[in-house]
Amino acid sequence: MTRKKLDFVHIRMRLYEFLDVKTDKDLANKLNVNPENVSRWRKRNTIPYDVLTEFCHKHDINYFWLIYGEGDMLNDKAEIKRLKKENTFMEGKVSNLKVEDKKMVIGMIERLQPE
């Protein structure tokens, strides 16, 4: 498999997406770097591997997604954590229902599951 040419502009856009930021200044704040660094990386198309590796590790981001745009955004560990949180939320909501309402909700959920 041939990898795409590395380009900081695309990496920057994926960081914007993940962090929900719109400016290089906001991106710099989230990465804990000087805004001038982000500007320099963009202008020179330099990839700060040390900063990005640490960021991926800290936030459970798939490194290949960030660098190459390949695969899922989050590592499996982060996805499992998100699903557990979602499951706990749903269990809390369903546990307060009457028995007949629980059966109805479970029936609805079962019909939504792919075969």
PyMOL commands that set and color helices and strands:
alter all, ss='L'
color gray80, all
select helices_A, chain A and resi 8-19+24-31+35-44+49-59+63-68+76-95+99-112
alter helices_A, ss='H'
color red, helices_A
deselect
rebuild
show_as cartoon
